[in-house]
Amino acid sequence: MNSLLGNITEIITEGSLSLVKVKVQNSVLTSIVIDTSETASYLKTGNNIKLLFKETEVILAKNSTGIISLQNKIDCIVDSFEKGTLLCKIKLRFGSCNIASVITRTAFDQLDIKENDEITAMIKTNEISLSHD
C-alpha cells in the first residue's frame, strides 16, 4: 500500500460526496470521499492527512503529452524494479517520498523502463483513500 502525507487545501461538497484536494510536496492530489466537513471532523482545510492507494492502482506513462482525464499525476524517477514473468514492481521516487506501482510485464517492456527514467505516475481520484490516524 502506498502512503503519502499531505495537507488539505480545498474541499468541494455536493450532497454526501466531497472532492478533497491535498497538497503533497509540490503537487495537488484529489480524492473523492463519501463524507463532508459536517459528518467527518478530519475534513477541514489545513488539516494534515494521509493518502493511501494500492500499488496496482498506479498507472505509469513515459513521455506523455496527451490530454487525459486522470487528475492525479505525479512526476517521478524510477529508483528500481523487480521483473517477474507476469508482473513487475517499479519503485518510484517522488521528491522525498517513495511509491510503488505493479504493472504487467508486457506493459513494463512496452514502456522500456530503466533506472533513473522520468515517469509519470497516475492514480484515479476514486482510488485514493484518506486516513486521519
C-alpha positions in Angstrom: 0.0 0.0 0.0 1.3 3.4 -1.0 1.1 6.2 1.6 1.7 9.9 1.2 1.4 12.7 3.8 -0.2 15.9 2.7 -2.3 18.9 3.7 -5.9 19.5 2.8 -6.1 22.7 0.6 -9.7 22.6 -0.6 -12.9 20.7 -0.1 -15.8 20.8 -2.6 -19.0 19.1 -1.4 -22.2 18.1 -3.2 -24.7 16.1 -1.2 -22.8 13.5 0.8 -19.8 13.5 -1.5 -16.7 15.6 -1.1 -13.8 16.2 -3.5 -10.8 16.7 -1.3 -7.7 18.4 -2.7 -4.5 17.6 -0.8 -1.1 19.3 -1.3 1.8 16.7 -1.2 5.1 18.4 -1.7 4.7 20.5 -4.9 1.7 18.5 -6.3 -2.0 18.6 -5.6 -3.8 15.3 -5.5 -7.5 14.7 -5.3 -9.7 12.1 -3.6 -13.4 11.7 -3.6 -15.0 10.5 -0.3 -18.4 9.7 1.0 -18.2 12.3 3.8 -18.5 16.0 4.3 -17.0 18.5 6.7 -20.2 18.3 8.7 -20.1 14.5 9.0 -16.3 13.9 9.4 -14.2 16.1 11.7 -11.0 15.3 9.8 -12.3 17.0 6.7 -11.1 20.6 7.3 -9.0 22.8 5.2 -5.5 23.0 6.7 -5.6 19.5 8.3 -2.8 17.1 7.7 -4.0 13.8 6.1 -2.5 10.5 4.8 -3.4 9.4 1.2 -3.5 5.7 0.7 -3.6 3.8 -2.6 -2.8 0.3 -3.9 0.3 -0.3 -5.9 -1.9 -1.9 -8.5 -3.8 1.3 -9.0 -0.8 3.3 -10.1 -0.8 3.8 -13.8 2.6 4.7 -15.5 3.4 6.8 -18.5 6.6 7.9 -20.2 6.8 10.9 -22.4 3.1 11.5 -22.1 1.9 14.7 -23.9 -1.8 13.9 -24.5 -4.7 15.2 -22.6 -6.1 12.6 -20.2 -9.0 12.6 -17.7 -6.8 11.4 -14.8 -6.2 14.4 -12.5 -3.7 12.8 -10.1 -0.4 12.9 -12.0 3.0 12.7 -10.2 6.3 13.2 -11.9 8.7 10.5 -10.5 12.1 9.0 -11.1 12.5 5.2 -11.3 14.6 4.0 -8.4 14.5 0.3 -9.0 12.3 -2.5 -10.3 11.7 -6.2 -9.9 10.8 -8.1 -13.1 8.7 -11.2 -13.0 7.3 -13.3 -15.8 3.8 -11.8 -15.4 4.2 -8.8 -13.2 6.8 -6.1 -12.4 7.1 -3.9 -9.4 8.5 -0.5 -10.0 9.8 1.6 -7.1 9.5 5.3 -7.8 10.9 8.5 -6.1 8.5 11.4 -5.8 10.5 14.2 -4.3 11.4 12.9 -0.8 8.7 10.3 -1.0 8.7 6.7 -2.4 5.8 5.0 -4.0 5.4 1.8 -6.0 3.5 0.5 -9.0 2.7 -3.0 -10.1 2.1 -3.5 -13.8 2.2 -6.4 -16.2 5.5 -7.5 -17.7 4.1 -6.7 -21.2 3.4 -3.1 -20.1 6.8 -2.8 -18.5 8.5 -3.9 -21.7 6.4 -1.6 -23.8 7.5 1.4 -21.6 11.1 0.2 -21.8 11.6 1.2 -18.1 15.1 1.8 -16.9 16.5 3.0 -13.6 16.6 6.8 -13.3 13.9 7.2 -16.1 11.5 10.1 -15.7 8.0 8.7 -15.5 4.5 9.9 -14.6 2.5 8.0 -12.0 -1.2 8.5 -12.2 -3.9 7.5 -9.8 -7.7 7.8 -10.3 -9.4 10.1 -7.9 -11.7 7.4 -6.6 -8.8 5.1 -5.9 -7.2 7.3 -3.2 -8.4 6.8 0.3 -7.8 9.3 3.1 -6.7 8.4 6.6 -6.5 10.8 9.5 -4.9 8.4 12.0 
